[in-house]
Amino acid sequence: MIPVSAAPRVRALLRSTPDGPVPVVHRGRDAVYVEIAGRCVGVVSRRAVAVPCALRAAADALPEVRRARLDTGVLHLDDRALPIGRVVDVRVPTVRTATTTPAPAPDDVPAMVGRGDGLTPYDDDVLCGWLAVHRATGVATGEVDAAVRACLDRTTLLSATLLDCAMHGEVIPEFARWLGAVGTAAEPRLAAALAAVGHTSGRGLLQGARTALDHLSPEGAAA
């Protein structure tokens, strides 16, 4: 057994999905990703990026995995059950703004989705940052949301899932800590920590978020 923590939507997804085998789409020492009901669900060690769609284990590394299955709402990697013992908050902090209109999109949205290399293409990360800031401010982005959703089949399963997470205001811890510190003395240090996430993911998130913030003119943040 490997105890894990997870966000509420991940727990609800596991509980609502029928029992049976699920495809393993990525295997690694620090992260394993499976496909559940068309979404990517990760299992990550403490050394991996704690993406909002993942089960978080306290282990320094994950065991080698050959197959995965669901049994009564619990994910199993081979014969190891991963019961969710704690629910974690992955939501963006609230950011106050007097603006009610969304920022201009970073680029042509359909052209952005899936553009770049890796499990999370760079332009998808930019969009995630842009979308998450709007969720933090409560400014609706209906047109961009629709454009992104129409193109999710152009990108990787993980990136499509993270774009959906961003549209629900769900982010990695480094992003939440930085956004909550915007305008404070801690902002530069936390921006550097966010930029260091992944190969380019953190930089993409930061770029998209700053593009949105430049228009939204935040008045401050609150947990």
C-alpha positions as CSV (number, residue, x, y, z in Angstrom):
1,M,0.0,0.0,0.0
2,I,1.2,3.5,-0.8
3,P,-0.8,6.3,1.0
4,V,-1.4,9.3,-1.2
5,S,-3.1,12.7,-1.1
6,A,-5.1,14.2,-3.9
7,A,-7.3,17.1,-5.0
8,P,-11.1,16.7,-4.7
9,R,-11.7,16.4,-8.4
10,V,-9.2,13.6,-8.7
11,R,-10.8,11.7,-5.8
12,A,-14.2,12.2,-7.4
13,L,-12.9,11.0,-10.8
14,L,-11.6,7.7,-9.3
15,R,-14.8,7.1,-7.3
16,S,-17.0,7.7,-10.4
17,T,-15.0,5.5,-12.8
18,P,-15.9,1.7,-13.1
19,D,-13.4,-0.8,-11.8
20,G,-11.0,-2.4,-14.2
21,P,-7.6,-1.9,-15.9
22,V,-6.4,1.5,-16.9
23,P,-3.7,2.3,-19.5
24,V,-0.3,3.4,-18.2
25,V,0.8,6.3,-20.5
26,H,4.1,7.2,-18.8
27,R,6.4,5.4,-16.4
28,G,9.3,7.0,-14.4
29,R,11.1,6.9,-11.2
30,D,9.3,10.0,-9.9
31,A,6.1,10.0,-11.8
32,V,3.7,7.5,-13.3
33,Y,0.7,8.7,-15.4
34,V,-2.4,6.7,-16.3
35,E,-5.5,7.4,-18.4
36,I,-8.8,7.4,-16.5
37,A,-12.0,8.2,-18.3
38,G,-10.2,10.3,-20.8
39,R,-8.1,12.2,-18.3
40,C,-4.5,11.9,-17.2
41,V,-4.0,11.1,-13.6
42,G,-0.5,11.1,-12.2
43,V,1.2,9.4,-9.2
44,V,4.1,11.5,-8.2
45,S,6.9,11.2,-5.6
46,R,7.9,14.1,-3.4
47,R,10.6,15.0,-5.9
48,A,8.3,15.4,-8.9
49,V,6.2,18.4,-9.8
50,A,2.9,18.1,-7.9
51,V,0.5,18.7,-10.8
52,P,-3.1,19.2,-9.7
53,C,-4.2,16.0,-11.5
54,A,-1.9,13.7,-9.5
55,L,-2.0,11.5,-6.5
56,R,0.9,12.7,-4.3
57,A,3.0,10.1,-2.5
58,A,5.4,10.9,0.3
59,A,8.1,8.5,-1.1
60,D,11.3,9.7,-2.6
61,A,10.8,7.4,-5.6
62,L,8.1,5.2,-7.0
63,P,8.4,1.5,-7.6
64,E,8.7,0.1,-11.1
65,V,5.2,-0.2,-12.6
66,R,3.9,-2.6,-15.2
67,R,0.2,-2.1,-15.1
68,A,-2.6,-0.2,-13.3
69,R,-6.2,-0.8,-12.4
70,L,-9.0,0.8,-10.4
71,D,-10.8,-1.1,-7.7
72,T,-13.7,0.5,-5.8
73,G,-12.3,4.0,-6.4
74,V,-8.8,3.2,-5.4
75,L,-5.9,3.2,-8.0
76,H,-3.6,0.2,-7.9
77,L,-0.1,0.1,-9.4
78,D,0.5,-3.6,-9.9
79,D,-0.5,-5.0,-6.5
80,R,0.0,-1.8,-4.5
81,A,-3.1,0.1,-3.5
82,L,-3.0,3.9,-3.4
83,P,-5.7,5.0,-1.0
84,I,-6.3,8.7,-0.7
85,G,-5.8,9.6,2.9
86,R,-5.8,13.4,2.6
87,V,-7.5,15.9,0.3
88,V,-5.3,18.8,-0.8
89,D,-6.3,22.3,-2.0
90,V,-4.9,23.0,-5.5
91,R,-6.9,26.1,-6.2
92,V,-5.4,29.4,-7.1
93,P,-5.5,32.1,-4.4
94,T,-8.1,34.9,-4.8
95,V,-6.7,38.0,-6.5
96,R,-8.7,41.3,-6.2
97,T,-9.1,43.4,-9.4
98,A,-11.4,46.1,-10.5
99,T,-11.2,44.9,-14.1
100,T,-14.2,42.9,-15.4
101,T,-12.9,42.2,-18.9
102,P,-10.4,39.5,-19.7
103,A,-6.9,40.2,-20.9
104,P,-6.1,39.8,-24.6
105,A,-5.2,36.2,-25.4
106,P,-1.4,35.6,-25.5
107,D,-1.6,34.6,-29.2
108,D,-3.9,32.8,-31.6
109,V,-5.4,30.2,-29.2
110,P,-6.1,27.4,-31.6
111,A,-2.5,27.7,-33.0
112,M,-1.1,27.7,-29.5
113,V,-2.7,24.4,-28.2
114,G,-0.1,21.6,-28.5
115,R,2.7,23.9,-29.8
116,G,6.0,23.0,-28.3
117,D,7.9,19.9,-27.2
118,G,7.5,17.5,-24.3
119,L,4.6,16.2,-22.2
120,T,3.4,19.7,-21.6
121,P,4.2,21.8,-24.7
122,Y,5.4,25.4,-23.9
123,D,2.4,27.2,-25.4
124,D,0.0,25.1,-23.4
125,D,1.9,26.1,-20.2
126,V,1.5,29.8,-21.3
127,L,-2.2,29.2,-21.7
128,C,-2.5,27.5,-18.3
129,G,-0.9,30.5,-16.6
130,W,-3.1,32.9,-18.4
131,L,-6.3,30.9,-17.6
132,A,-5.4,30.4,-14.0
133,V,-4.9,34.1,-13.3
134,H,-8.3,34.8,-14.7
135,R,-9.8,32.2,-12.4
136,A,-8.0,33.8,-9.5
137,T,-9.6,37.2,-10.3
138,G,-13.0,35.8,-11.2
139,V,-12.9,37.3,-14.7
140,A,-14.6,35.0,-17.1
141,T,-12.8,33.8,-20.3
142,G,-15.6,32.1,-22.2
143,E,-14.3,32.5,-25.7
144,V,-10.8,31.4,-24.9
145,D,-12.2,28.4,-22.8
146,A,-14.2,27.3,-25.8
147,A,-11.3,27.7,-28.2
148,V,-9.0,25.6,-25.9
149,R,-11.6,22.9,-25.4
150,A,-12.2,22.6,-29.1
151,C,-8.5,21.9,-29.6
152,L,-7.6,19.6,-26.7
153,D,-7.1,16.6,-29.1
154,R,-4.1,18.4,-30.6
155,T,-2.0,18.1,-27.5
156,T,-0.8,15.4,-25.1
157,L,-3.2,13.8,-22.7
158,L,-1.3,15.3,-19.7
159,S,-1.3,18.7,-21.2
160,A,-5.0,18.5,-22.1
161,T,-5.8,17.6,-18.6
162,L,-3.7,20.4,-17.1
163,L,-5.4,22.9,-19.4
164,D,-8.7,21.6,-18.0
165,C,-7.3,22.0,-14.5
166,A,-6.3,25.6,-15.2
167,M,-9.8,26.3,-16.5
168,H,-11.0,25.1,-13.1
169,G,-8.5,27.3,-11.3
170,E,-6.2,24.3,-10.3
171,V,-2.5,24.8,-10.3
172,I,0.8,23.5,-9.0
173,P,2.0,24.7,-5.5
174,E,4.8,26.9,-6.9
175,F,2.3,28.8,-9.0
176,A,-0.2,29.3,-6.1
177,R,2.6,30.5,-3.8
178,W,3.9,33.0,-6.4
179,L,0.5,34.4,-7.3
180,G,-0.3,34.8,-3.7
181,A,2.8,36.9,-3.2
182,V,2.5,39.2,-6.2
183,G,3.2,42.7,-5.1
184,T,5.1,41.7,-2.0
185,A,8.8,41.4,-1.2
186,A,8.6,37.6,-1.7
187,E,7.5,37.8,-5.3
188,P,10.9,37.8,-7.0
189,R,12.1,34.7,-5.0
190,L,8.9,32.8,-5.7
191,A,8.9,33.8,-9.3
192,A,12.4,32.3,-9.6
193,A,11.1,29.1,-7.9
194,L,8.2,28.9,-10.4
195,A,10.4,29.5,-13.4
196,A,12.7,26.6,-12.3
197,V,9.8,24.0,-12.5
198,G,10.4,21.4,-15.2
199,H,12.4,22.0,-18.3
200,T,10.3,25.0,-19.5
201,S,6.9,24.5,-17.9
202,G,7.5,27.0,-15.1
203,R,8.7,29.7,-17.5
204,G,5.6,29.2,-19.7
205,L,3.3,29.4,-16.7
206,L,5.0,32.6,-15.6
207,Q,4.8,34.2,-19.0
208,G,1.1,33.5,-19.4
209,A,0.3,34.7,-15.9
210,R,2.2,37.9,-16.3
211,T,0.5,38.6,-19.7
212,A,-2.8,38.3,-17.9
213,L,-1.7,40.3,-14.8
214,D,-0.5,43.2,-17.0
215,H,-4.1,43.8,-18.1
216,L,-6.0,42.8,-14.9
217,S,-3.9,45.2,-12.6
218,P,-4.3,43.2,-9.4
219,E,-5.0,45.0,-6.2
220,G,-3.5,42.2,-4.1
221,A,-4.0,38.6,-3.2
222,A,-5.6,36.7,-0.4
223,A,-5.6,33.0,0.5
